[in-house]
Amino acid sequence: MRIANNAGRLALVTRTGAVDVAAVSGGRFDADPQKIYARWEEFQDWARKEKLPGGQPFTPADLGSPAPAPAQLVAIGLNYRDHAAETGVTVPEAPTVFGKFASSLSGPHTTVGLPRGNVDWEAELAVVIGTTAAHVSEAEAAQHIAGYTAAQDLTERVLQMSGPVPQFSLGKSHPGFTPLGPWLVTPDEIPDPGNLRLTCTLNGEVVQDGNTRDLVFPVAALIARLSEVITLFPGDVILTGTPAGVGWGRKPPRYLTPGDVLTTHIEDIGTLTQHFTPTPPARQVPTETMATAQPRGPHHESEYSAQL
């Protein structure tokens, strides 16, 4: 199955178009795409047995994130050996884990305003959890997966590595910095998630070309390791890492600029397309917030030796 967020409504994508789940189920299932994960097993059973009507045409630009409001948005760094090598970092012995903020999530086809700094690309396979996972083994991990989707882990490198402790979460959480989609593909439609080609092109030039068989920690291992510490809830999203080819690893480094078009593709899943515009306008800060704000020092672009 392919489950989509079609203009904010849960849809099943068929060969003929999008089927509105709330309408076809007679209201049994909510139109909110995120709510379906709490009833994932019930929904799967219904969808496989239901005689669905023909789908209606839809506009790709209307697609949103297939998991628009996860309780947890988890990301993994340095999970491809070639990416670790291009950053000059030793391959980790355990998963390198950090979080992203859900406000960075967007759909698959978007326009992203570039903030100040150096914005980089990172094509990734994302996994969405279907049932609660706590202290599960690698052998048990697959039964907790709702499906897979494509992701971009856009990253502003200066903020990411600023301060005495790197700000990975902030540097990767500007608005629109986590596009997901174009839909969620259930495991039965992906013969081998450990052998998926993922590519990223910038203005038509291939900048990343990897395969999930090169993951240091495959999906099952990630779920098992994470669930030793945190409880993974239905609808949670895990970004599994990026292969080599990021802009920071190039000589000289290369970053996104206004007018660029970034295309991310994962076989058996689909494509994301991001268009980039100049720095978005500054947000208006309420007067009372300005009055109580503490002074901040100047922002310095520091040198750094590694990034995710």
C-alpha positions as CSV (number, residue, x, y, z in Angstrom):
1,M,0.0,0.0,0.0
2,R,0.9,3.6,-0.5
3,I,-0.5,6.0,2.1
4,A,-0.4,9.7,1.4
5,N,-1.3,13.0,3.0
6,N,-3.4,14.6,0.2
7,A,-4.0,18.2,1.1
8,G,-4.2,17.3,4.8
9,R,-6.4,14.2,4.3
10,L,-5.5,10.6,4.6
11,A,-5.5,8.8,1.3
12,L,-4.6,5.5,-0.3
13,V,-2.8,5.9,-3.6
14,T,-3.8,3.5,-6.3
15,R,-3.0,3.2,-10.0
16,T,-5.9,5.5,-10.8
17,G,-5.3,8.2,-8.1
18,A,-6.0,9.0,-4.5
19,V,-8.8,7.3,-2.4
20,D,-10.0,9.4,0.5
21,V,-9.9,7.0,3.5
22,A,-12.3,8.9,5.8
23,A,-14.9,9.1,3.0
24,V,-14.6,5.5,1.8
25,S,-14.6,4.1,5.4
26,G,-17.7,6.0,6.2
27,G,-15.9,7.9,8.9
28,R,-14.5,4.8,10.6
29,F,-11.0,6.3,10.1
30,D,-10.1,9.9,10.7
31,A,-9.1,12.2,7.9
32,D,-6.0,13.3,9.8
33,P,-3.0,11.3,8.4
34,Q,-1.1,11.2,11.7
35,K,-4.0,9.6,13.6
36,I,-4.0,6.4,11.5
37,Y,-0.8,5.1,13.1
38,A,-2.5,4.7,16.4
39,R,-4.8,2.2,14.7
40,W,-2.2,0.9,12.2
41,E,-3.0,-2.9,12.4
42,E,-6.8,-2.3,12.2
43,F,-6.3,0.0,9.3
44,Q,-4.1,-2.4,7.4
45,D,-6.6,-5.2,7.8
46,W,-9.4,-2.9,6.6
47,A,-7.5,-1.6,3.6
48,R,-6.5,-5.1,2.4
49,K,-10.1,-6.4,2.6
50,E,-12.0,-3.3,1.4
51,K,-13.0,-3.1,-2.2
52,L,-11.8,0.4,-3.0
53,P,-13.3,2.6,-5.6
54,G,-11.2,4.2,-8.3
55,G,-8.9,6.8,-7.2
56,Q,-9.3,10.5,-8.0
57,P,-6.6,12.6,-9.7
58,F,-4.5,14.6,-7.3
59,T,-1.9,17.4,-7.6
60,P,1.6,16.4,-6.3
61,A,2.1,19.9,-4.9
62,D,-0.8,19.2,-2.5
63,L,0.9,16.2,-0.9
64,G,2.1,16.7,2.7
65,S,4.3,14.7,4.9
66,P,2.9,11.1,5.3
67,A,3.7,11.5,9.1
68,P,3.0,15.2,9.7
69,A,3.1,15.3,13.5
70,P,5.2,12.5,15.0
71,A,5.7,12.4,18.7
72,Q,9.4,11.8,18.0
73,L,11.5,12.7,14.9
74,V,14.8,10.8,15.3
75,A,17.8,11.1,13.1
76,I,21.0,9.0,12.7
77,G,24.3,10.4,11.7
78,L,27.4,8.9,10.1
79,N,25.5,5.7,9.2
80,Y,27.3,5.2,5.8
81,R,31.0,4.4,5.8
82,D,31.7,6.6,2.7
83,H,30.0,9.6,4.4
84,A,32.0,9.1,7.6
85,A,35.1,8.9,5.4
86,E,34.3,12.2,3.6
87,T,33.9,14.0,6.9
88,G,37.2,12.5,8.3
89,V,35.4,10.8,11.2
90,T,35.8,7.2,12.3
91,V,32.8,4.9,11.7
92,P,30.9,4.9,15.0
93,E,30.7,1.7,17.0
94,A,27.1,2.6,18.0
95,P,24.4,4.7,16.3
96,T,25.0,8.5,16.4
97,V,21.5,9.7,17.4
98,F,20.0,13.2,17.5
99,G,16.6,14.7,17.3
100,K,15.0,17.1,14.8
101,F,12.0,19.4,15.6
102,A,8.7,18.5,14.0
103,S,8.2,22.1,12.8
104,S,10.8,21.4,10.1
105,L,8.6,18.7,8.5
106,S,7.0,19.4,5.1
107,G,5.6,17.6,2.1
108,P,7.6,16.2,-0.9
109,H,7.3,19.2,-3.3
110,T,8.2,22.5,-1.6
111,T,9.9,25.8,-1.8
112,V,12.4,26.4,1.0
113,G,13.7,29.8,2.2
114,L,17.4,29.7,2.7
115,P,18.4,31.0,6.2
116,R,21.8,32.8,6.8
117,G,24.7,30.3,6.7
118,N,25.6,27.3,4.6
119,V,22.7,25.0,3.8
120,D,23.6,21.5,2.7
121,W,21.7,18.5,1.4
122,E,21.4,14.9,2.8
123,A,19.3,12.3,1.0
124,E,17.9,9.7,3.4
125,L,15.6,6.7,3.8
126,A,13.1,7.3,6.5
127,V,11.2,4.7,8.5
128,V,7.8,5.3,10.2
129,I,6.8,3.2,13.2
130,G,3.5,1.4,13.1
131,T,3.3,-0.2,16.6
132,T,4.9,0.7,19.9
133,A,8.4,-0.6,20.2
134,A,10.2,-0.9,23.5
135,H,13.2,-3.3,24.1
136,V,12.6,-5.1,20.9
137,S,15.2,-7.3,19.2
138,E,16.5,-6.9,15.7
139,A,14.5,-10.0,14.7
140,E,11.3,-8.4,16.1
141,A,11.9,-4.9,14.6
142,A,10.2,-5.5,11.3
143,Q,6.8,-6.1,12.8
144,H,6.9,-2.6,14.3
145,I,7.4,-0.8,10.9
146,A,4.5,0.9,9.2
147,G,6.5,1.7,6.1
148,Y,9.2,3.7,4.4
149,T,9.4,7.1,2.8
150,A,12.0,9.4,1.2
151,A,13.6,12.2,3.2
152,Q,15.9,15.2,2.9
153,D,17.8,16.2,6.1
154,L,18.6,19.7,5.0
155,T,21.3,21.2,7.3
156,E,22.6,24.7,8.0
157,R,26.3,23.8,8.8
158,V,27.3,27.0,10.6
159,L,24.6,26.8,13.3
160,Q,25.0,23.0,13.4
161,M,28.6,23.3,14.6
162,S,28.4,26.6,16.6
163,G,29.0,27.0,20.3
164,P,30.9,24.7,22.7
165,V,28.5,21.9,22.0
166,P,27.3,21.4,18.4
167,Q,23.7,22.4,17.7
168,F,22.7,19.5,15.4
169,S,19.0,19.7,16.2
170,L,18.8,23.4,15.6
171,G,20.9,23.4,12.5
172,K,18.7,20.8,10.9
173,S,15.3,22.2,11.9
174,H,14.7,25.4,10.0
175,P,11.2,25.5,8.4
176,G,11.0,23.1,5.5
177,F,14.3,21.3,6.4
178,T,12.7,17.8,6.6
179,P,10.6,17.1,3.5
180,L,9.1,13.6,3.6
181,G,7.2,11.7,0.9
182,P,5.9,11.5,-1.6
183,W,4.0,8.8,0.4
184,L,4.5,6.0,2.9
185,V,5.2,2.6,1.2
186,T,4.3,-0.5,3.3
187,P,7.0,-3.2,3.7
188,D,5.1,-5.7,1.5
189,E,5.8,-3.4,-1.5
190,I,9.5,-3.1,-0.9
191,P,11.3,-6.4,-1.6
192,D,14.5,-5.5,0.2
193,P,14.8,-2.3,2.2
194,G,18.4,-3.2,2.7
195,N,19.1,-2.8,-1.0
196,L,17.5,0.5,-2.1
197,R,19.3,3.0,-4.4
198,L,19.0,6.6,-3.2
199,T,20.1,9.5,-5.3
200,C,20.2,13.3,-5.0
201,T,20.6,15.7,-7.9
202,L,21.3,19.4,-7.7
203,N,20.1,21.3,-10.8
204,G,20.3,18.0,-12.8
205,E,23.8,17.1,-11.5
206,V,24.0,13.9,-9.5
207,V,25.6,14.8,-6.1
208,Q,24.7,11.7,-4.1
209,D,24.3,8.1,-5.3
210,G,24.2,5.5,-2.6
211,N,22.5,2.3,-1.5
212,T,21.0,1.2,1.8
213,R,23.0,-2.0,1.7
214,D,25.9,0.2,2.8
215,L,24.2,1.3,6.1
216,V,26.5,0.8,9.0
217,F,23.4,0.1,11.2
218,P,20.5,-1.3,9.1
219,V,16.9,-0.4,9.9
220,A,16.3,-3.4,12.2
221,A,19.5,-2.7,14.2
222,L,18.5,1.0,14.6
223,I,15.0,0.1,15.9
224,A,16.5,-2.4,18.3
225,R,19.2,0.0,19.6
226,L,16.9,2.9,19.9
227,S,14.2,0.9,21.7
228,E,16.7,-0.1,24.4
229,V,16.5,3.5,25.6
230,I,13.4,5.2,24.2
231,T,9.9,4.0,23.5
232,L,9.1,4.3,19.8
233,F,5.5,5.3,19.3
234,P,3.2,4.7,16.3
235,G,3.8,7.5,13.8
236,D,7.4,8.2,15.0
237,V,9.9,8.9,12.2
238,I,13.5,7.7,12.0
239,L,15.9,9.2,9.4
240,T,18.5,6.5,8.8
241,G,21.5,8.6,7.6
242,T,23.0,9.9,4.4
243,P,25.6,8.5,2.0
244,A,28.6,10.4,0.7
245,G,28.3,13.4,-1.6
246,V,27.2,16.2,0.8
247,G,28.3,19.7,0.0
248,W,30.5,20.1,3.0
249,G,32.6,17.1,2.0
250,R,33.5,18.6,-1.3
251,K,36.7,20.5,-2.1
252,P,35.9,23.4,-2.1
253,P,32.6,23.0,-0.1
254,R,29.4,23.6,-2.0
255,Y,26.1,24.8,-0.6
256,L,22.6,25.6,-1.8
257,T,21.9,29.0,-3.3
258,P,18.7,30.7,-4.3
259,G,17.3,29.3,-7.6
260,D,18.7,25.8,-6.9
261,V,16.5,22.8,-7.4
262,L,17.2,19.7,-5.4
263,T,15.7,16.3,-6.3
264,T,15.9,13.3,-4.0
265,H,14.8,9.8,-5.3
266,I,14.6,6.4,-3.6
267,E,13.8,3.4,-5.8
268,D,10.4,1.7,-5.0
269,I,9.4,4.8,-3.0
270,G,9.5,8.0,-5.1
271,T,10.8,11.5,-5.4
272,L,11.1,14.8,-3.5
273,T,11.7,18.1,-5.2
274,Q,12.8,21.3,-3.3
275,H,13.2,24.7,-4.8
276,F,15.2,27.3,-2.9
277,T,14.6,31.0,-2.5
278,P,16.5,33.8,-0.7
279,T,16.6,34.2,3.0
280,P,13.1,34.3,4.4
281,P,12.1,37.6,6.1
282,A,12.9,38.0,9.8
283,R,10.1,37.0,12.2
284,Q,8.5,39.8,14.2
285,V,9.3,39.4,17.9
286,P,6.6,40.6,20.3
287,T,7.5,43.7,22.3
288,E,7.3,41.9,25.7
289,T,9.7,39.2,24.4
290,M,12.2,41.8,23.2
291,A,12.1,43.5,26.6
292,T,12.9,40.3,28.5
293,A,15.4,38.8,26.0
294,Q,19.0,38.4,27.2
295,P,21.8,40.0,25.2
296,R,23.5,37.6,22.7
297,G,27.1,37.7,21.5
298,P,28.0,38.0,17.9
299,H,27.6,35.0,15.7
300,H,30.9,33.6,14.5
301,E,31.3,31.1,11.6
302,S,33.8,28.7,13.3
303,E,35.8,25.9,11.6
304,Y,34.6,22.4,12.3
305,S,35.9,19.0,11.4
306,A,32.8,16.9,11.1
307,Q,29.0,17.0,10.6
308,L,26.2,14.5,10.1
